[in-house]
Amino acid sequence: MFYLLKCFIQMKTLLNKIDLNEALFGVSNLGFVPTMGSLHQGHISLIKNSKKQCKKTIVSIFVNPTQFNNKKDYTKYPKNKKKDLSILKKLKVDFVFLPNINDIYNFKRKIKIHKKDKILCAKYRKGHFEGVLNVMNRLLSIVKSKCVYMGEKDFQQYMLIKRILGKKYKINIVGCPTIRENNKIALSTRNKLLNKSYIKKASKIAIKLDKLKKLSKMNKFVDLSKYKVELENKFKIKIDYLEFRDEKKMKLDNFKSKYRLFIAYHINGVRLIDNF
């Protein structure tokens, strides 16, 4: 009888803070997956991890305008709420939170990042992470989950949220491995803005970078400036950064501990990020 009742429990769609507080009253061991919608297999992997490790899972969909330092980028960002809700329903997510502007921005205290953190994307996208952190700050203050699941494709974002907000709210910020297509491209909503020709180029770039990371493990001296010029000329792209940084403190060229190769580049007007 219990099993039959469980099968008929439907996903609850929460449209504001009042709905959320009512639905989550008494809920413990809650997993939270914050998204900007246009869901893909990367998001699905986060949701599945939450469902495995937590009793209940909530997914939020909110396209945050303050983290886009380019208005055109915000306008072009793919959105498909109907498809997203269908995916979440099939995954048997317990709650989906579609907050309104007032729930998110009616919050006076602002978070700013330190000068030492203005590296990688924070260096090239002014105000981006402040926008991310302030919205996440608001979401975490009202969702009150036990764990938050985030992809490691945007490793800098994951680390900032873990260090600043994970500590503040005493929440476990869980980093989940990057999900890739068979062609080695990291899954991203922005990939939908590229045609087949540019997807093919992005695939070749990802394969080259994966080889470069493996080469660095065999030979610690790798001239990244040389590879940067080579990639830009060969694939007609503009690279913002191509850097080795350690995973713990995000310091440059620290090969004494675990490290990653980080890149951000522009291809046909679309900015892609990745790390290996």
MARPASE-668218 format. One record per residue: x, y, z of N, C-alpha, C in turn; residue number from 1. Coordinates in Angstrom, 2 decimals. Last residue first. Layout:
BEGIN
<<X Y Z> <X Y Z> <X Y Z> NUM> ...
END
This chain:
BEGIN
<<40.48 20.47 -17.17> <40.88 19.06 -17.35> <41.82 18.63 -16.22> 276> <<37.72 22.64 -17.94> <38.94 22.32 -17.18> <39.18 20.82 -17.27> 275> <<36.13 25.39 -19.65> <36.35 23.96 -19.40> <37.56 23.81 -18.49> 274> <<33.79 27.57 -21.33> <34.82 27.31 -20.32> <34.96 25.79 -20.14> 273> <<32.96 29.69 -24.08> <32.96 28.37 -23.45> <34.06 28.29 -22.41> 272> <<31.01 32.12 -25.58> <32.12 31.90 -24.64> <31.95 30.56 -23.96> 271> <<30.38 32.82 -28.93> <29.93 32.08 -27.75> <31.14 31.80 -26.85> 270> <<31.37 33.93 -31.26> <30.58 34.79 -30.37> <30.05 34.11 -29.12> 269> <<32.86 31.80 -32.37> <31.70 32.34 -33.08> <30.77 33.13 -32.14> 268> <<34.18 31.29 -29.32> <34.07 30.65 -30.63> <32.75 31.08 -31.27> 267> <<36.40 32.11 -26.81> <35.25 32.58 -27.58> <35.29 31.92 -28.96> 266> <<37.34 30.38 -23.75> <37.58 30.89 -25.10> <36.27 31.25 -25.79> 265> <<39.14 29.38 -21.00> <37.92 30.08 -21.43> <38.23 30.63 -22.81> 264> <<40.55 26.70 -19.07> <40.47 27.49 -20.30> <39.12 28.19 -20.40> 263> <<42.85 25.03 -16.93> <41.64 25.83 -17.10> <41.69 26.62 -18.41> 262> <<43.92 22.07 -15.67> <44.17 22.99 -16.78> <42.86 23.70 -17.07> 261> <<44.64 21.45 -12.20> <43.79 21.37 -13.39> <44.27 22.37 -14.44> 260> <<46.16 19.39 -9.63> <45.97 20.62 -10.39> <45.10 20.37 -11.61> 259> <<47.28 18.27 -6.49> <46.38 18.07 -7.62> <46.12 19.40 -8.32> 258> <<50.65 19.53 -5.85> <49.40 18.88 -5.45> <48.51 18.73 -6.68> 257> <<52.77 20.54 -7.19> <53.07 19.72 -6.02> <51.83 19.00 -5.52> 256> <<52.44 22.34 -9.16> <52.40 20.94 -9.56> <52.69 20.00 -8.39> 255> <<51.07 25.19 -9.57> <51.47 24.43 -8.40> <51.34 22.94 -8.72> 254> <<50.39 27.26 -11.45> <51.53 26.37 -11.64> <52.01 25.65 -10.39> 253> <<48.58 29.52 -9.31> <49.21 29.20 -10.59> <50.33 28.18 -10.46> 252> <<46.01 28.37 -7.05> <47.24 29.11 -7.33> <47.86 28.62 -8.64> 251> <<43.73 27.31 -5.88> <43.63 27.93 -7.21> <44.85 28.79 -7.54> 250> <<43.84 25.81 -3.65> <43.89 27.26 -3.46> <43.84 28.04 -4.77> 249> <<43.22 23.15 -4.71> <42.88 23.58 -3.35> <42.80 25.09 -3.20> 248> <<44.06 22.67 -7.33> <42.65 22.54 -6.99> <42.28 23.17 -5.65> 247> <<46.31 24.90 -9.07> <46.06 23.81 -8.15> <44.59 23.83 -7.69> 246> <<46.30 25.54 -12.61> <46.12 26.00 -11.23> <45.83 24.82 -10.32> 245> <<47.38 26.52 -15.74> <47.40 25.44 -14.77> <47.23 26.06 -13.39> 244> <<45.47 28.23 -18.28> <46.34 28.23 -17.10> <46.25 26.92 -16.32> 243> <<44.43 30.41 -20.42> <44.81 29.00 -20.50> <45.87 28.82 -19.41> 242> <<41.92 32.87 -21.15> <43.00 32.33 -20.32> <43.19 30.85 -20.61> 241> <<40.62 33.69 -23.53> <40.78 34.61 -22.40> <41.93 34.15 -21.50> 240> <<41.18 33.24 -26.93> <41.31 32.63 -25.61> <41.48 33.72 -24.54> 239> <<39.33 33.09 -29.76> <39.99 34.07 -28.88> <39.99 33.47 -27.48> 238> <<39.92 31.11 -32.74> <39.22 31.42 -31.50> <39.98 32.48 -30.73> 237> <<40.83 29.56 -34.99> <40.23 30.89 -35.13> <39.35 31.24 -33.92> 236> <<42.28 27.28 -34.76> <40.82 27.15 -34.67> <40.08 28.48 -34.77> 235> <<44.97 28.08 -35.13> <44.45 26.90 -35.80> <42.92 26.87 -35.86> 234> <<45.28 30.36 -33.50> <45.52 30.42 -34.95> <44.87 29.27 -35.70> 233> <<44.66 29.41 -30.92> <43.95 30.57 -31.48> <44.09 30.62 -33.00> 232> <<46.49 27.30 -30.62> <45.05 27.03 -30.61> <44.27 28.17 -31.26> 231> <<48.94 28.73 -30.68> <48.67 27.65 -31.64> <47.16 27.36 -31.75> 230> <<48.71 30.42 -28.49> <48.83 31.00 -29.84> <48.46 29.95 -30.89> 229> <<48.65 28.41 -26.49> <47.58 29.40 -26.60> <47.55 29.99 -28.01> 228> <<51.07 27.11 -26.71> <49.85 26.37 -27.04> <48.66 27.32 -27.24> 227> <<52.75 29.19 -25.83> <52.93 28.62 -27.18> <51.64 27.92 -27.62> 226> <<51.93 29.49 -23.25> <51.81 30.64 -24.16> <51.92 30.17 -25.62> 225> <<52.61 27.10 -22.02> <51.20 27.36 -22.34> <51.02 28.53 -23.30> 224> <<54.97 24.92 -22.11> <54.87 26.33 -22.51> <53.44 26.64 -22.96> 223> <<55.54 22.94 -19.43> <54.73 23.04 -20.63> <54.55 24.52 -20.94> 222> <<57.26 20.95 -17.36> <57.41 22.22 -18.08> <56.61 22.16 -19.38> 221> <<56.71 18.37 -16.51> <56.15 19.49 -15.76> <56.29 20.83 -16.48> 220> <<55.72 15.71 -18.22> <56.76 16.74 -18.32> <56.21 18.03 -17.70> 219> <<53.62 14.13 -17.46> <54.89 13.47 -17.80> <56.05 14.47 -17.81> 218> <<51.64 15.92 -17.02> <51.93 14.96 -15.94> <53.26 14.25 -16.19> 217> <<51.43 17.24 -19.41> <51.97 17.98 -18.25> <52.32 17.05 -17.10> 216> <<50.14 15.38 -20.99> <51.55 15.69 -21.27> <52.19 16.38 -20.07> 215> <<47.57 15.57 -19.96> <48.32 14.32 -19.78> <49.81 14.52 -20.01> 214> <<46.96 18.14 -20.86> <46.97 17.86 -19.42> <47.77 16.59 -19.14> 213> <<47.06 17.69 -23.61> <48.00 18.64 -23.01> <48.10 18.41 -21.50> 212> <<44.89 16.02 -24.01> <46.25 15.51 -24.27> <47.31 16.38 -23.60> 211> <<42.89 17.86 -23.42> <43.00 16.64 -22.62> <44.39 16.02 -22.79> 210> <<43.29 19.67 -25.48> <43.53 20.10 -24.10> <43.66 18.90 -23.16> 209> <<42.53 18.15 -27.72> <43.90 18.69 -27.62> <44.25 19.06 -26.17> 208> <<39.83 17.71 -27.13> <40.73 16.56 -27.26> <42.19 17.01 -27.10> 207> <<38.86 20.35 -27.22> <38.77 19.57 -25.98> <39.73 18.38 -26.00> 206> <<39.30 20.95 -29.94> <39.97 21.74 -28.90> <39.99 20.95 -27.59> 205> <<37.58 19.15 -31.18> <39.02 19.04 -31.43> <39.83 19.80 -30.38> 204> <<35.13 20.20 -30.23> <35.53 18.84 -29.91> <37.03 18.65 -30.08> 203> <<35.07 22.69 -31.42> <35.13 22.62 -29.96> <35.56 21.23 -29.50> 202> <<34.76 21.86 -34.10> <35.96 22.58 -33.68> <36.15 22.47 -32.17> 201> <<32.21 20.73 -33.94> <33.34 19.90 -34.37> <34.66 20.54 -33.95> 200> <<30.75 22.98 -33.28> <30.79 21.87 -32.33> <31.98 20.96 -32.64> 199> <<31.00 24.38 -35.65> <31.69 24.89 -34.46> <31.76 23.84 -33.35> 198> <<29.44 22.75 -37.33> <30.82 23.07 -37.69> <31.61 23.52 -36.47> 197> <<26.90 22.74 -36.15> <27.68 21.51 -36.22> <29.16 21.76 -36.49> 196> <<26.60 25.80 -34.16> <26.19 24.88 -35.21> <27.16 23.70 -35.27> 195> <<25.81 26.80 -30.80> <26.81 26.50 -31.84> <26.25 25.56 -32.89> 194> <<24.07 26.99 -28.75> <24.21 28.19 -29.58> <25.20 27.98 -30.73> 193> <<24.27 24.77 -27.25> <23.09 24.84 -28.14> <23.18 26.05 -29.07> 192> <<26.31 25.24 -25.51> <26.61 24.44 -26.71> <25.48 24.51 -27.73> 191> <<25.23 26.43 -23.29> <25.73 27.30 -24.36> <26.08 26.54 -25.63> 190> <<24.80 24.37 -21.54> <23.63 24.96 -22.21> <24.08 25.80 -23.40> 189> <<27.12 21.70 -21.82> <26.83 23.08 -21.43> <25.61 23.57 -22.20> 188> <<29.40 19.09 -21.40> <28.01 19.48 -21.59> <27.77 20.88 -21.03> 187> <<32.52 19.26 -22.98> <31.79 19.31 -21.71> <30.37 19.79 -21.97> 186> <<33.41 17.12 -25.63> <32.94 18.45 -25.24> <32.19 18.36 -23.91> 185> <<34.03 14.51 -26.45> <34.84 15.12 -25.38> <34.42 16.54 -24.97> 184> <<32.25 13.18 -28.00> <33.28 13.96 -28.71> <34.16 14.76 -27.76> 183> <<30.41 12.19 -26.25> <31.39 11.23 -26.80> <32.53 11.95 -27.51> 182> <<30.24 14.81 -23.73> <29.72 14.09 -24.89> <30.78 13.08 -25.34> 181> <<30.67 14.67 -20.14> <31.10 15.01 -21.50> <30.36 14.20 -22.55> 180> <<30.36 16.13 -16.99> <29.81 15.14 -17.93> <30.14 15.60 -19.34> 179> <<32.53 16.58 -14.27> <32.02 17.10 -15.54> <31.54 15.96 -16.43> 178> <<31.61 15.36 -10.98> <32.46 15.38 -12.18> <31.75 15.93 -13.42> 177> <<30.47 17.58 -8.41> <30.24 16.37 -9.22> <31.03 16.47 -10.53> 176> <<30.79 18.68 -5.11> <31.26 18.84 -6.49> <31.11 17.53 -7.25> 175> <<28.62 19.79 -2.72> <29.15 18.57 -3.33> <29.52 18.84 -4.79> 174> <<28.68 21.43 0.15> <28.66 21.75 -1.28> <29.37 20.61 -2.00> 173> <<26.92 21.20 2.98> <27.88 20.42 2.21> <27.70 20.74 0.73> 172> <<26.68 24.09 5.02> <26.06 23.19 4.05> <27.17 22.45 3.30> 171> <<26.94 26.29 6.71> <27.29 24.95 7.19> <26.59 23.88 6.34> 170> <<26.69 28.80 5.70> <25.45 28.09 6.03> <25.67 26.68 6.58> 169> <<29.42 29.55 5.46> <28.44 30.44 6.09> <27.21 29.68 6.57> 168> <<30.60 27.44 4.02> <31.04 27.73 5.38> <29.99 28.55 6.12> 167> <<29.28 27.73 1.62> <29.23 26.45 2.32> <29.58 26.64 3.78> 166> <<29.99 30.33 0.85> <28.62 30.06 1.29> <28.47 28.72 2.01> 165> <<32.88 30.19 0.47> <32.20 31.35 1.07> <30.83 30.98 1.64> 164> <<33.63 27.63 -0.52> <34.44 28.31 0.49> <33.66 29.42 1.22> 163> <<31.59 26.96 -2.36> <31.97 26.03 -1.28> <32.68 26.78 -0.15> 162> <<31.68 29.14 -4.08> <30.44 28.86 -3.32> <30.74 27.95 -2.14> 161> <<34.29 28.85 -5.08> <33.89 30.07 -4.39> <32.65 29.84 -3.53> 160> <<34.17 26.27 -6.29> <35.09 26.52 -5.18> <34.71 27.77 -4.38> 159> <<32.21 26.66 -8.32> <32.03 25.64 -7.28> <32.89 25.93 -6.06> 158> <<33.54 28.60 -9.88> <32.26 28.90 -9.24> <32.00 27.94 -8.08> 157> <<35.74 27.09 -10.73> <35.95 28.31 -9.94> <34.67 28.69 -9.20> 156> <<34.57 25.07 -12.27> <35.26 24.73 -11.02> <35.46 25.95 -10.13> 155> <<32.33 24.31 -14.10> <32.67 25.66 -13.64> <33.31 25.51 -12.26> 154> <<32.44 21.53 -13.95> <32.82 22.19 -15.20> <33.17 23.65 -14.92> 153> <<31.50 20.34 -11.69> <32.87 20.84 -11.64> <33.33 21.46 -12.96> 152> <<28.17 21.10 -10.56> <29.10 20.49 -11.50> <30.48 21.13 -11.43> 151> <<26.73 20.62 -7.32> <27.21 21.50 -8.37> <28.21 20.78 -9.27> 150> <<24.35 20.34 -4.82> <25.09 19.60 -5.84> <25.43 20.52 -7.01> 149> <<24.22 20.69 -1.37> <24.01 21.36 -2.65> <24.91 20.68 -3.66> 148> <<22.56 19.41 1.57> <23.61 19.34 0.56> <23.21 20.14 -0.68> 147> <<20.48 20.29 3.15> <21.64 19.68 3.81> <22.84 19.68 2.86> 146> <<18.88 23.54 2.63> <19.12 22.12 2.36> <20.32 21.61 3.16> 145> <<17.46 26.10 2.60> <17.94 25.42 3.82> <18.11 23.91 3.64> 144> <<16.15 27.99 1.00> <15.94 26.57 0.77> <16.36 25.72 1.97> 143> <<16.94 30.53 1.91> <15.52 30.17 1.98> <15.26 28.67 1.74> 142> <<19.67 30.70 1.73> <19.04 31.22 2.96> <17.58 30.81 3.06> 141> <<20.20 29.79 -0.81> <20.57 28.93 0.32> <19.92 29.38 1.62> 140> <<19.26 32.02 -2.31> <18.65 30.70 -2.46> <18.95 29.80 -1.25> 139> <<21.03 34.06 -1.46> <19.59 34.18 -1.22> <18.92 32.81 -1.29> 138> <<23.44 33.00 -2.36> <23.29 33.37 -0.95> <21.81 33.43 -0.59> 137> <<22.96 32.87 -5.09> <23.11 31.63 -4.33> <22.95 31.87 -2.83> 136> <<22.94 35.65 -5.60> <21.73 34.85 -5.85> <21.80 33.53 -5.08> 135> <<25.58 36.27 -4.84> <24.46 36.93 -4.19> <23.15 36.19 -4.41> 134> <<27.16 34.65 -6.54> <27.20 34.46 -5.08> <26.01 35.11 -4.38> 133> <<26.53 35.68 -9.12> <26.29 34.27 -8.77> <26.18 34.10 -7.26> 132> <<27.41 38.36 -8.86> <26.03 38.05 -9.23> <25.65 36.64 -8.84> 131> <<30.08 37.92 -8.31> <29.28 38.62 -7.31> <27.80 38.34 -7.57> 130> <<30.82 36.75 -10.70> <30.72 35.90 -9.52> <30.02 36.59 -8.35> 129> <<30.57 39.07 -12.46> <29.92 37.79 -12.70> <29.73 36.98 -11.43> 128> <<32.01 41.41 -12.21> <30.73 41.32 -11.50> <30.03 39.98 -11.63> 127> <<33.64 40.94 -15.25> <33.47 41.82 -14.10> <32.07 41.69 -13.51> 126> <<35.24 38.57 -16.46> <33.80 38.84 -16.41> <33.49 39.65 -15.15> 125> <<37.96 38.23 -16.16> <37.45 38.61 -17.48> <35.96 38.94 -17.50> 124> <<38.35 37.53 -13.51> <39.18 38.57 -14.10> <38.58 39.11 -15.39> 123> <<36.66 35.42 -13.13> <36.42 36.63 -12.33> <37.23 37.81 -12.87> 122> <<37.77 33.39 -14.70> <36.56 34.09 -15.17> <36.28 35.38 -14.40> 121> <<40.99 33.93 -13.46> <40.20 33.17 -14.41> <38.96 33.96 -14.85> 120> <<40.58 35.99 -10.49> <41.39 35.25 -11.45> <40.45 34.53 -12.41> 119> <<40.09 37.29 -7.92> <39.77 37.85 -9.25> <40.73 37.29 -10.30> 118> <<40.81 36.55 -5.44> <39.90 35.65 -6.14> <39.57 36.13 -7.56> 117> <<42.27 38.61 -4.42> <42.99 37.36 -4.72> <42.13 36.37 -5.51> 116> <<40.29 40.49 -3.84> <41.18 40.73 -4.97> <41.89 39.44 -5.39> 115> <<37.19 38.82 -2.92> <38.45 39.49 -2.64> <39.31 39.60 -3.91> 114> <<33.77 39.54 -3.80> <34.92 38.64 -3.74> <36.20 39.46 -3.55> 113> <<30.89 40.38 -1.85> <31.93 40.76 -2.81> <33.10 39.80 -2.68> 112> <<27.45 40.31 -1.34> <28.72 39.61 -1.17> <29.68 40.07 -2.25> 111> <<25.13 42.50 0.29> <25.81 42.02 -0.92> <27.12 41.33 -0.57> 110> <<21.96 42.79 1.75> <23.38 42.53 1.97> <24.02 41.91 0.74> 109> <<19.23 42.89 0.90> <20.10 44.07 0.84> <21.59 43.76 0.93> 108> <<16.95 41.49 -1.01> <18.00 41.05 -0.10> <19.11 42.09 -0.14> 107> <<15.12 40.80 -3.15> <14.74 41.57 -1.96> <15.68 41.18 -0.81> 106> <<15.78 39.05 -5.18> <16.50 40.33 -5.09> <16.10 41.22 -3.93> 105> <<14.19 36.70 -4.82> <15.64 36.63 -4.97> <16.33 37.96 -4.68> 104> <<11.55 37.40 -4.55> <12.11 36.41 -3.62> <13.63 36.42 -3.65> 103> <<11.23 39.12 -6.75> <11.20 39.66 -5.39> <11.78 38.71 -4.36> 102> <<11.27 37.34 -8.96> <12.33 38.34 -8.78> <12.39 38.87 -7.34> 101> <<10.36 34.00 -7.90> <10.13 35.26 -8.60> <11.23 36.25 -8.24> 100> <<11.50 30.59 -8.42> <11.35 31.82 -7.64> <11.04 33.03 -8.50> 99> <<10.56 27.70 -8.66> <10.64 28.71 -9.72> <10.45 30.08 -9.06> 98> <<11.57 24.59 -7.66> <11.38 25.96 -7.18> <11.60 26.93 -8.33> 97> <<10.25 21.42 -7.36> <10.94 22.34 -8.27> <10.55 23.76 -7.84> 96> <<10.60 18.39 -5.50> <10.18 19.79 -5.57> <10.93 20.52 -6.68> 95> <<11.27 15.71 -6.18> <10.22 16.00 -5.19> <9.67 17.42 -5.33> 94> <<11.62 14.15 -9.34> <12.12 15.15 -8.39> <10.97 15.51 -7.45> 93> <<11.34 12.15 -11.27> <10.65 12.05 -9.97> <11.30 12.92 -8.91> 92> <<12.17 12.39 -13.82> <13.20 12.03 -12.84> <12.63 11.85 -11.43> 91> <<9.86 13.34 -14.98> <10.30 11.97 -15.31> <11.34 11.47 -14.31> 90> <<9.94 15.96 -13.95> <8.83 15.06 -13.60> <9.21 13.61 -13.84> 89> <<12.16 16.99 -15.22> <12.16 16.86 -13.76> <11.07 15.91 -13.28> 88> <<11.26 17.01 -17.90> <12.45 16.22 -17.51> <12.44 15.95 -16.01> 87> <<9.14 18.83 -17.70> <8.88 17.46 -18.15> <10.02 16.53 -17.74> 86> <<10.48 21.13 -17.01> <9.54 20.56 -16.05> <9.20 19.12 -16.40> 85> <<11.94 21.56 -19.42> <12.63 21.35 -18.14> <11.71 20.66 -17.13> 84> <<9.91 22.05 -21.27> <10.75 20.85 -21.42> <11.45 20.52 -20.10> 83> <<8.94 24.48 -20.19> <8.05 23.33 -20.37> <8.84 22.03 -20.47> 82> <<11.18 26.22 -20.30> <10.62 25.81 -19.01> <9.74 24.56 -19.13> 81> <<13.71 26.91 -21.84> <12.61 26.03 -22.24> <12.00 25.42 -20.98> 80> <<16.21 29.04 -23.12> <15.22 28.81 -22.07> <14.11 27.92 -22.63> 79> <<19.57 30.10 -23.75> <18.44 29.21 -24.07> <17.51 28.97 -22.87> 78> <<20.45 33.49 -23.93> <20.57 32.27 -23.13> <19.35 31.37 -23.35> 77> <<20.18 35.90 -25.20> <20.36 34.72 -26.05> <20.33 33.41 -25.25> 76> <<20.05 37.68 -23.05> <18.90 37.56 -23.95> <18.96 36.27 -24.76> 75> <<22.64 37.41 -22.00> <21.47 37.07 -21.18> <20.25 36.82 -22.06> 74> <<24.13 38.39 -24.12> <24.37 37.03 -23.66> <23.17 36.53 -22.85> 73> <<23.29 41.01 -24.15> <22.96 40.15 -25.30> <23.11 38.68 -24.93> 72> <<24.44 41.99 -21.81> <22.98 41.88 -21.90> <22.54 40.98 -23.05> 71> <<27.08 40.76 -20.06> <26.71 41.15 -21.42> <25.21 40.92 -21.58> 70> <<27.46 39.68 -17.67> <28.00 41.03 -17.84> <27.77 41.55 -19.26> 69> <<25.28 37.90 -15.82> <25.63 38.14 -17.23> <26.17 39.56 -17.36> 68> <<24.43 37.81 -13.29> <25.71 37.14 -13.55> <26.10 37.21 -15.02> 67> <<21.99 39.07 -13.16> <23.14 39.78 -12.59> <24.47 39.06 -12.83> 66> <<19.97 37.38 -14.14> <20.53 38.42 -15.02> <21.79 39.08 -14.49> 65> <<19.60 34.03 -13.83> <20.04 35.18 -13.04> <20.67 36.26 -13.92> 64> <<17.02 32.04 -14.15> <18.05 32.63 -15.01> <18.41 33.98 -14.40> 63> <<16.24 29.37 -12.24> <16.22 30.83 -12.20> <17.36 31.36 -13.05> 62> <<15.02 26.64 -10.77> <15.28 27.17 -12.11> <15.13 28.68 -12.03> 61> <<16.01 24.13 -8.42> <15.53 25.48 -8.71> <15.88 25.83 -10.15> 60> <<14.97 21.11 -7.00> <15.71 21.74 -8.11> <15.13 23.13 -8.32> 59> <<15.27 18.98 -4.23> <14.64 20.17 -4.80> <15.55 20.74 -5.88> 58> <<14.70 15.77 -2.87> <15.51 16.62 -3.76> <14.67 17.79 -4.27> 57> <<15.02 13.69 0.05> <14.22 14.53 -0.85> <15.16 15.41 -1.67> 56> <<17.08 12.14 1.10> <15.71 11.63 1.12> <14.83 12.38 0.12> 55> <<20.20 11.78 -0.71> <19.27 12.51 0.16> <17.86 11.94 0.06> 54> <<21.69 10.26 -2.50> <22.27 10.58 -1.19> <21.32 11.26 -0.21> 53> <<20.22 9.88 -4.81> <20.89 8.73 -4.20> <21.27 9.01 -2.75> 52> <<19.42 12.46 -5.45> <18.39 11.47 -5.13> <18.99 10.23 -4.46> 51> <<21.91 13.63 -6.04> <21.12 14.11 -4.90> <20.09 13.06 -4.48> 50> <<22.59 12.21 -8.34> <23.45 12.13 -7.16> <22.69 12.55 -5.91> 49> <<20.51 13.05 -10.02> <20.60 11.63 -9.66> <21.49 11.43 -8.43> 48> <<21.19 15.76 -10.28> <19.92 15.38 -9.66> <19.96 13.93 -9.20> 47> <<23.61 15.55 -11.66> <23.57 16.19 -10.34> <22.32 15.76 -9.58> 46> <<22.74 14.38 -14.05> <23.68 13.64 -13.20> <23.71 14.22 -11.78> 45> <<21.17 16.45 -15.06> <20.52 15.19 -14.68> <21.43 14.36 -13.76> 44> <<23.08 18.33 -15.76> <22.14 18.63 -14.67> <21.52 17.33 -14.13> 43> <<24.23 16.84 -17.88> <25.05 17.30 -16.75> <24.18 17.60 -15.54> 42> <<22.18 16.50 -19.71> <22.64 15.33 -18.95> <23.54 15.71 -17.76> 41> <<20.26 19.57 -19.19> <20.92 18.55 -20.03> <21.44 17.44 -19.12> 40> <<17.83 22.23 -19.16> <18.50 21.09 -18.54> <19.08 20.11 -19.55> 39> <<17.13 24.97 -19.00> <17.65 24.38 -20.24> <18.47 23.14 -19.88> 38> <<18.07 26.33 -15.72> <17.20 25.71 -16.69> <17.92 25.23 -17.93> 37> <<19.94 27.10 -14.00> <19.34 28.18 -14.78> <18.48 27.59 -15.91> 36> <<19.81 25.51 -10.71> <20.08 25.56 -12.15> <19.53 26.84 -12.76> 35> <<20.73 23.76 -7.77> <20.37 25.05 -8.37> <20.73 25.07 -9.85> 34> <<19.63 21.19 -6.03> <20.36 21.37 -7.30> <19.91 22.70 -7.91> 33> <<19.78 19.82 -2.80> <19.40 20.98 -3.62> <20.28 21.06 -4.86> 32> <<18.36 17.49 -0.53> <19.39 17.81 -1.51> <18.90 18.89 -2.45> 31> <<17.62 17.15 2.89> <17.19 17.68 1.60> <18.40 17.98 0.71> 30> <<17.21 16.17 5.57> <18.06 15.48 4.58> <17.63 15.84 3.15> 29> <<13.72 16.96 6.24> <15.15 16.90 6.58> <15.89 16.12 5.51> 28> <<10.86 18.91 6.47> <11.67 18.07 5.58> <13.14 18.13 6.01> 27> <<9.40 20.71 7.96> <9.63 19.38 8.53> <10.45 18.44 7.67> 26> <<8.41 22.40 5.15> <8.28 22.36 6.61> <8.44 20.92 7.10> 25> <<8.38 22.65 2.44> <9.58 22.08 3.04> <9.52 22.00 4.57> 24> <<5.93 23.86 1.81> <6.23 22.52 1.29> <7.39 21.85 2.02> 23> <<6.17 26.36 3.10> <5.07 25.44 3.44> <5.40 24.01 3.02> 22> <<8.36 27.49 1.83> <8.38 27.28 3.29> <7.33 26.28 3.72> 21> <<7.36 27.59 -0.85> <8.54 26.79 -0.50> <8.56 26.48 1.00> 20> <<5.24 29.38 -0.75> <5.01 28.00 -1.17> <6.14 27.09 -0.70> 19> <<6.77 31.64 0.02> <5.70 31.14 0.89> <5.39 29.68 0.56> 18> <<8.46 32.07 -2.18> <9.04 31.70 -0.88> <8.00 31.11 0.06> 17> <<6.98 30.58 -5.15> <7.46 31.69 -4.32> <7.95 31.16 -2.98> 16> <<6.25 28.30 -6.49> <6.39 29.53 -7.27> <6.90 30.72 -6.47> 15> <<6.88 24.94 -6.82> <6.81 26.04 -5.84> <7.15 27.35 -6.54> 14> <<5.45 21.95 -7.60> <6.03 23.15 -8.20> <5.79 24.33 -7.27> 13> <<6.08 18.67 -6.69> <5.44 19.92 -6.28> <6.18 21.10 -6.90> 12> <<5.45 15.61 -8.26> <6.40 16.70 -8.06> <5.64 17.98 -7.71> 11> <<3.24 13.34 -6.53> <3.65 14.15 -7.67> <4.67 15.22 -7.27> 10> <<2.75 10.07 -5.63> <3.22 11.36 -5.14> <3.77 12.16 -6.30> 9> <<2.21 7.59 -6.56> <1.28 8.64 -6.96> <1.67 10.02 -6.43> 8> <<4.12 5.96 -5.45> <4.11 6.10 -6.91> <3.25 7.27 -7.37> 7> <<3.37 5.97 -2.77> <4.61 6.64 -3.16> <4.65 6.90 -4.67> 6> <<1.12 4.33 -2.83> <0.97 5.75 -2.48> <2.18 6.54 -2.94> 5> <<2.36 1.88 -3.42> <1.39 2.46 -4.35> <1.20 3.95 -4.10> 4> <<3.90 1.51 -1.09> <4.56 1.63 -2.39> <3.63 2.30 -3.41> 3> <<1.94 1.24 0.84> <2.85 2.39 0.92> <3.51 2.63 -0.42> 2> <<0.84 -1.21 0.00> <0.00 0.00 0.00> <0.87 1.26 0.00> 1> 
END
